[in-house]
Amino acid sequence: MSDHPRPELPVDTNVDEMCRQLASVAAERGLTVSTAESLTAGNIAAQLGKAPDAGSWFSGGIVAYNREVKQSVLHVPDGPVVSEEAARVMAHSIATLMGTTLALAVTGEAGPQTQEDVAPGTVWFGVVDHGRAETEKRVFSGDPEDVLAHTIEHAIRLLVQHASADATSGRVTS
């Protein structure tokens, strides 16, 4: 049995190191983290759950793969679910549901077909950091497994960046 949630995903080995870094910073700063995942189907949460002392800083997450679940549980409004608005609402909703200081949401289209007039590889990230939301759109290339791996890696990198940011200046500390 592998220690990777989906061993066939070509996730970069530095994901484990980023998770260890997040665990350290979260513990040091008293942060709590949660996730709302669509495209990644729980793989981000699984990576975070492997990190040291995850039970003390990682509250958990919701996998909302289905549109109706996104709308009923995470309060995503009618309309496209692969969008900036959906990512923002998902991040706010999971932060509220879990009572966490740092929340991340991902929604996207891995392909190979196009849905909602969104090109394969399009991913929206939403981060709520102490109540303040930011969104980011990325377009990753490759087959669906590559898009998933890039999404997981980028999501964890975003969490580390936000956790490491100096609360008073907004600057990332090392």
Contacts in CASP RR format, 6 or more apart in sequence:
PFRMAT RR
TARGET T0000
AUTHOR 0000-0000-0000
METHOD contacts of the structure
MODEL  1
MSDHPRPELPVDTNVDEMCRQLASVAAERGLTVSTAESLTAGNIAAQLGK
APDAGSWFSGGIVAYNREVKQSVLHVPDGPVVSEEAARVMAHSIATLMGT
TLALAVTGEAGPQTQEDVAPGTVWFGVVDHGRAETEKRVFSGDPEDVLAH
TIEHAIRLLVQHASADATSGRVTS
3 50 0 8 1.000
4 11 0 8 1.000
5 42 0 8 1.000
5 43 0 8 1.000
5 46 0 8 1.000
5 47 0 8 1.000
6 43 0 8 1.000
6 46 0 8 1.000
6 148 0 8 1.000
8 145 0 8 1.000
9 43 0 8 1.000
9 145 0 8 1.000
9 148 0 8 1.000
9 149 0 8 1.000
9 152 0 8 1.000
10 145 0 8 1.000
10 146 0 8 1.000
10 149 0 8 1.000
11 47 0 8 1.000
11 149 0 8 1.000
11 152 0 8 1.000
11 153 0 8 1.000
12 149 0 8 1.000
12 153 0 8 1.000
14 153 0 8 1.000
15 47 0 8 1.000
15 152 0 8 1.000
15 153 0 8 1.000
15 156 0 8 1.000
16 47 0 8 1.000
16 50 0 8 1.000
18 153 0 8 1.000
18 156 0 8 1.000
18 157 0 8 1.000
18 160 0 8 1.000
19 47 0 8 1.000
19 48 0 8 1.000
19 49 0 8 1.000
19 50 0 8 1.000
19 51 0 8 1.000
19 156 0 8 1.000
20 51 0 8 1.000
20 52 0 8 1.000
21 160 0 8 1.000
21 164 0 8 1.000
22 33 0 8 1.000
22 48 0 8 1.000
22 51 0 8 1.000
22 156 0 8 1.000
22 159 0 8 1.000
22 160 0 8 1.000
22 163 0 8 1.000
23 51 0 8 1.000
23 52 0 8 1.000
23 53 0 8 1.000
23 54 0 8 1.000
23 57 0 8 1.000
24 52 0 8 1.000
25 31 0 8 1.000
25 160 0 8 1.000
25 163 0 8 1.000
25 164 0 8 1.000
26 32 0 8 1.000
26 33 0 8 1.000
26 57 0 8 1.000
26 58 0 8 1.000
26 102 0 8 1.000
26 163 0 8 1.000
27 53 0 8 1.000
27 56 0 8 1.000
27 57 0 8 1.000
29 163 0 8 1.000
30 57 0 8 1.000
30 101 0 8 1.000
31 57 0 8 1.000
31 100 0 8 1.000
31 101 0 8 1.000
31 102 0 8 1.000
31 163 0 8 1.000
32 57 0 8 1.000
32 58 0 8 1.000
32 59 0 8 1.000
32 98 0 8 1.000
32 99 0 8 1.000
32 100 0 8 1.000
32 101 0 8 1.000
32 102 0 8 1.000
33 48 0 8 1.000
33 57 0 8 1.000
33 58 0 8 1.000
33 59 0 8 1.000
33 60 0 8 1.000
33 100 0 8 1.000
33 101 0 8 1.000
33 102 0 8 1.000
33 103 0 8 1.000
33 104 0 8 1.000
33 159 0 8 1.000
33 163 0 8 1.000
34 58 0 8 1.000
34 59 0 8 1.000
34 60 0 8 1.000
34 61 0 8 1.000
34 94 0 8 1.000
34 95 0 8 1.000
34 97 0 8 1.000
34 98 0 8 1.000
34 99 0 8 1.000
34 100 0 8 1.000
34 102 0 8 1.000
34 103 0 8 1.000
34 104 0 8 1.000
35 42 0 8 1.000
35 44 0 8 1.000
35 45 0 8 1.000
35 48 0 8 1.000
35 60 0 8 1.000
35 61 0 8 1.000
35 62 0 8 1.000
35 94 0 8 1.000
35 103 0 8 1.000
35 104 0 8 1.000
35 105 0 8 1.000
35 106 0 8 1.000
35 155 0 8 1.000
36 61 0 8 1.000
36 62 0 8 1.000
36 64 0 8 1.000
36 74 0 8 1.000
36 90 0 8 1.000
36 91 0 8 1.000
36 93 0 8 1.000
36 94 0 8 1.000
36 103 0 8 1.000
36 104 0 8 1.000
36 105 0 8 1.000
36 106 0 8 1.000
37 43 0 8 1.000
37 44 0 8 1.000
37 45 0 8 1.000
37 61 0 8 1.000
37 62 0 8 1.000
37 63 0 8 1.000
37 64 0 8 1.000
37 105 0 8 1.000
37 106 0 8 1.000
38 63 0 8 1.000
38 64 0 8 1.000
38 65 0 8 1.000
38 70 0 8 1.000
38 81 0 8 1.000
38 90 0 8 1.000
38 106 0 8 1.000
38 107 0 8 1.000
38 108 0 8 1.000
39 106 0 8 1.000
39 107 0 8 1.000
39 108 0 8 1.000
39 109 0 8 1.000
39 110 0 8 1.000
39 123 0 8 1.000
39 147 0 8 1.000
39 148 0 8 1.000
39 151 0 8 1.000
40 106 0 8 1.000
40 148 0 8 1.000
40 151 0 8 1.000
40 152 0 8 1.000
40 155 0 8 1.000
41 63 0 8 1.000
41 65 0 8 1.000
42 61 0 8 1.000
42 63 0 8 1.000
43 148 0 8 1.000
43 152 0 8 1.000
44 104 0 8 1.000
44 106 0 8 1.000
44 152 0 8 1.000
44 155 0 8 1.000
44 156 0 8 1.000
45 58 0 8 1.000
45 60 0 8 1.000
45 61 0 8 1.000
45 63 0 8 1.000
47 152 0 8 1.000
47 156 0 8 1.000
48 54 0 8 1.000
48 58 0 8 1.000
48 60 0 8 1.000
48 156 0 8 1.000
48 159 0 8 1.000
49 55 0 8 1.000
49 58 0 8 1.000
51 58 0 8 1.000
59 98 0 8 1.000
59 99 0 8 1.000
59 100 0 8 1.000
60 98 0 8 1.000
61 94 0 8 1.000
61 98 0 8 1.000
62 73 0 8 1.000
62 74 0 8 1.000
62 94 0 8 1.000
62 97 0 8 1.000
64 70 0 8 1.000
64 73 0 8 1.000
64 74 0 8 1.000
64 76 0 8 1.000
64 90 0 8 1.000
67 76 0 8 1.000
67 81 0 8 1.000
70 76 0 8 1.000
70 81 0 8 1.000
70 86 0 8 1.000
70 90 0 8 1.000
70 107 0 8 1.000
71 77 0 8 1.000
71 78 0 8 1.000
73 93 0 8 1.000
74 89 0 8 1.000
74 90 0 8 1.000
74 93 0 8 1.000
74 94 0 8 1.000
74 105 0 8 1.000
75 89 0 8 1.000
75 93 0 8 1.000
76 85 0 8 1.000
76 86 0 8 1.000
76 89 0 8 1.000
76 90 0 8 1.000
76 93 0 8 1.000
77 85 0 8 1.000
77 86 0 8 1.000
77 89 0 8 1.000
80 86 0 8 1.000
80 116 0 8 1.000
80 117 0 8 1.000
80 118 0 8 1.000
81 107 0 8 1.000
81 116 0 8 1.000
82 107 0 8 1.000
82 108 0 8 1.000
82 109 0 8 1.000
82 115 0 8 1.000
82 116 0 8 1.000
82 118 0 8 1.000
82 122 0 8 1.000
82 124 0 8 1.000
83 107 0 8 1.000
83 124 0 8 1.000
84 124 0 8 1.000
84 135 0 8 1.000
84 137 0 8 1.000
86 107 0 8 1.000
86 124 0 8 1.000
87 105 0 8 1.000
87 106 0 8 1.000
87 107 0 8 1.000
87 124 0 8 1.000
87 125 0 8 1.000
87 126 0 8 1.000
87 135 0 8 1.000
88 105 0 8 1.000
88 126 0 8 1.000
88 133 0 8 1.000
88 135 0 8 1.000
90 105 0 8 1.000
90 107 0 8 1.000
90 126 0 8 1.000
91 103 0 8 1.000
91 104 0 8 1.000
91 105 0 8 1.000
91 126 0 8 1.000
91 127 0 8 1.000
91 128 0 8 1.000
91 133 0 8 1.000
91 135 0 8 1.000
92 103 0 8 1.000
92 128 0 8 1.000
92 131 0 8 1.000
92 133 0 8 1.000
94 100 0 8 1.000
94 103 0 8 1.000
94 105 0 8 1.000
94 128 0 8 1.000
95 101 0 8 1.000
95 102 0 8 1.000
95 103 0 8 1.000
95 128 0 8 1.000
95 131 0 8 1.000
101 129 0 8 1.000
101 130 0 8 1.000
102 127 0 8 1.000
102 128 0 8 1.000
102 129 0 8 1.000
102 130 0 8 1.000
102 159 0 8 1.000
102 162 0 8 1.000
102 163 0 8 1.000
103 127 0 8 1.000
103 128 0 8 1.000
104 125 0 8 1.000
104 126 0 8 1.000
104 127 0 8 1.000
104 155 0 8 1.000
104 158 0 8 1.000
104 159 0 8 1.000
105 125 0 8 1.000
105 126 0 8 1.000
105 127 0 8 1.000
106 123 0 8 1.000
106 124 0 8 1.000
106 125 0 8 1.000
106 126 0 8 1.000
106 151 0 8 1.000
106 155 0 8 1.000
107 123 0 8 1.000
107 124 0 8 1.000
108 118 0 8 1.000
108 121 0 8 1.000
108 122 0 8 1.000
108 123 0 8 1.000
108 124 0 8 1.000
108 151 0 8 1.000
109 115 0 8 1.000
109 116 0 8 1.000
109 118 0 8 1.000
109 119 0 8 1.000
109 120 0 8 1.000
109 121 0 8 1.000
109 122 0 8 1.000
109 123 0 8 1.000
110 120 0 8 1.000
110 121 0 8 1.000
110 144 0 8 1.000
110 147 0 8 1.000
110 148 0 8 1.000
110 151 0 8 1.000
111 120 0 8 1.000
111 121 0 8 1.000
111 144 0 8 1.000
111 147 0 8 1.000
112 120 0 8 1.000
112 143 0 8 1.000
112 144 0 8 1.000
113 120 0 8 1.000
114 120 0 8 1.000
119 139 0 8 1.000
120 144 0 8 1.000
120 147 0 8 1.000
121 139 0 8 1.000
121 140 0 8 1.000
121 141 0 8 1.000
121 142 0 8 1.000
121 147 0 8 1.000
122 137 0 8 1.000
122 138 0 8 1.000
122 139 0 8 1.000
123 137 0 8 1.000
123 138 0 8 1.000
123 139 0 8 1.000
123 140 0 8 1.000
123 147 0 8 1.000
123 151 0 8 1.000
123 154 0 8 1.000
124 135 0 8 1.000
124 136 0 8 1.000
124 137 0 8 1.000
125 135 0 8 1.000
125 136 0 8 1.000
125 137 0 8 1.000
125 138 0 8 1.000
125 154 0 8 1.000
125 155 0 8 1.000
125 158 0 8 1.000
126 133 0 8 1.000
126 134 0 8 1.000
126 135 0 8 1.000
126 136 0 8 1.000
127 133 0 8 1.000
127 134 0 8 1.000
127 135 0 8 1.000
127 136 0 8 1.000
127 158 0 8 1.000
127 159 0 8 1.000
127 162 0 8 1.000
129 162 0 8 1.000
129 165 0 8 1.000
130 167 0 8 1.000
136 158 0 8 1.000
138 150 0 8 1.000
138 151 0 8 1.000
138 154 0 8 1.000
140 146 0 8 1.000
140 147 0 8 1.000
140 150 0 8 1.000
140 151 0 8 1.000
141 147 0 8 1.000
161 172 0 8 1.000
164 172 0 8 1.000
164 173 0 8 1.000
164 174 0 8 1.000
165 171 0 8 1.000
165 172 0 8 1.000
165 173 0 8 1.000
166 172 0 8 1.000
166 173 0 8 1.000
END
